[in-house]
Amino acid sequence: MRPSLAARRAVLALVLAPICATLAAPAPAPAAARAPAVRAKAALVMEASTGDVLLARNSRDRRAIASTTKLMTALVALERTDLDDVFSAADYRAGSAESQIGLRAGERLSVRDLLRALLLPSANDAAATLAVATLGSREAFVAEMNRRAAALGLLDTRFASPVGLDDPGNFSSARDLARLAIRLRRNEFFRLTVDLPRAVLRSGSRVRMVINRNPLVRRFGFVNGVKTGHTSQAGYVLVGSASRRGVTIVSVVMGEPSERARDDDSLALLRYGLRSYEAKPLLAEGRILGRIALRFRDGEHVNVIAGASARRVIRLGDATSVKVGGLPDEIDGPLPRGSRVGTALVRHKGKIVRRVPVVTMEPVSEAAFGDRLGDFVGRSQTLVAVLLVLVCSLPLMVLRNRVVRRRREPDADERAPRREETPIR
């Protein structure tokens, strides 16, 4: 006789319980890295793939941002132009202290080289050329910069120029600069460019060699960006990034008192971030997550496995778990290998971060006639037993009904009509 549905569910729960418990058990938490002390007036450390903020100091304060303004200049240019487009240099009159590559009005350069000049030596003449050539005027370009900032949710940001000279209407926050840098890092050309110690610009009237103003990129292999800035009002600013073993960290320091402080604090924050996170496989593809009974075949099962892997960057020691749901009590074929039968919910700190399909490990054939017949016979035997009980109970029920009915009926003498006695005269 086949086990009851409740019994099969109990067996399935017993099978899944140790698996789920093993998957949910957190690893021993390592000691947390100690946050460094920095001199910046505002600072932030953010993990790039999740946006998790590890450290924040005055991260929503609106401050002058100097040439980190050019991050938005680069984003608008990347979105509105092609790298192979060729632009004529704008007539930009730079001040004596401004960074530039000496463009002459009308000199023709590719967008690729203009962006390299913008991002590495922070050339203001390249920024002005990109702005005018991309949207026709500096004003139209700045309006687009602000439109993109609003669309990206950069609530503490406002731009007044594509260059970044001190202007009361040009500001941002550490939080917004980090988010903007992460958005830009989706672009391969941007990622490769800000990771260059130097570059050669071959378009234009002459070949130019430009040097990355971010010395951390030149000195440390794991540092791969992003952009420096400095004015008297902003102080020293650096949006940095670094990657190691699948983890990418973005740091921001604003209002630093010197280049040395800017570089030391940025390096300390990047190292702190890299020590605090790990790229962890939360669920491996092909891992056995349970088994399901095969219909019409007593004692036979099919293993079910994770149909994909789940990997996430998390803080060291964070709790993760995997719970399998939606599995049927039994299945029948024909089903090919890899047929979806349920879902594994992957959680990080109690929040679902991934839904992974649970699939059959092997193909499931259709139950044979003999298996179906045996199942039918097993069910028929149960049915016959029930019918026998009913048949045997029927006479007793009839007899009982008769007894009850007789008890309720009056005697025959009571049912006969009364005869009136006639008096004898």
MOSUL-V254644 format. One record per backbone hydrogen bond with DSSP energy under -0.5 kcal/mol. CO is the residue of the C=O (numbers start at 1). NH is the residue of the N-H. If there is no record, write none. Layout:
CO;NH  CO;NH
This chain:
4;8  5;9  6;10  7;11  8;12  9;13  10;14  11;15  12;16  13;17  14;18  15;19  16;20  17;21  18;22  19;23  20;24  21;25  42;254  43;57  44;252  45;54  45;55  46;250  47;51  52;47  52;54  55;45  57;43  58;61  59;175  61;63  63;172  65;68  66;69  67;70  68;71  69;72  69;73  70;74  71;75  72;76  73;77  74;78  75;79  76;80  77;81  82;85  83;112  85;111  87;109  89;106  90;92  91;93  92;94  95;98  99;124  104;107  107;89  107;109  108;204  109;87  110;114  111;115  112;116  113;117  114;118  115;119  116;120  117;123  120;213  123;127  124;128  125;129  126;130  127;131  128;132  129;133  130;134  131;135  132;136  137;141  138;142  139;143  140;144  141;145  142;146  143;147  144;148  145;149  146;150  147;151  148;152  149;154  150;153  153;155  154;157  158;171  167;170  169;171  171;158  172;63  173;177  174;178  175;179  176;180  177;181  178;182  179;183  180;184  181;185  183;186  184;187  186;188  187;191  188;192  189;193  190;194  191;195  193;196  197;212  199;201  199;210  200;202  201;208  208;201  210;199  213;215  214;217  214;218  215;219  216;220  220;223  222;243  225;241  227;239  229;237  231;235  234;255  235;231  235;237  236;256  237;229  238;240  238;253  239;227  240;251  241;224  241;225  242;249  244;247  245;279  247;244  248;48  249;242  250;46  251;240  252;44  253;238  254;41  254;42  256;236  258;262  259;263  260;264  261;265  262;266  263;267  264;268  265;269  266;270  267;271  268;272  269;273  270;274  271;275  272;276  273;276  273;277  276;316  278;280  278;314  280;282  280;312  283;310  284;287  287;306  290;304  292;302  293;295  293;331  294;297  297;300  300;294  302;292  303;361  304;289  304;290  305;359  306;286  310;282  310;283  312;280  312;314  314;278  315;318  319;349  321;347  323;345  325;343  329;293  331;295  335;364  336;339  339;360  342;358  343;325  343;345  344;346  344;356  345;323  345;347  346;353  346;354  347;321  348;351  351;348  354;346  354;356  356;344  357;307  357;359  358;341  358;342  359;305  360;338  363;365  364;334  364;335  365;333  368;372  369;373  370;374  371;375  372;376  373;377  374;378  375;379  376;380  377;381  378;382  379;383  380;384  381;385  382;386  383;387  384;388  385;389  386;390  387;391  388;392  389;393  390;394  391;395  392;396  393;397  394;398  395;399  396;400  397;401  398;402  399;403  400;404  401;405  402;406  403;407  404;408  405;409  411;415  412;416  421;423
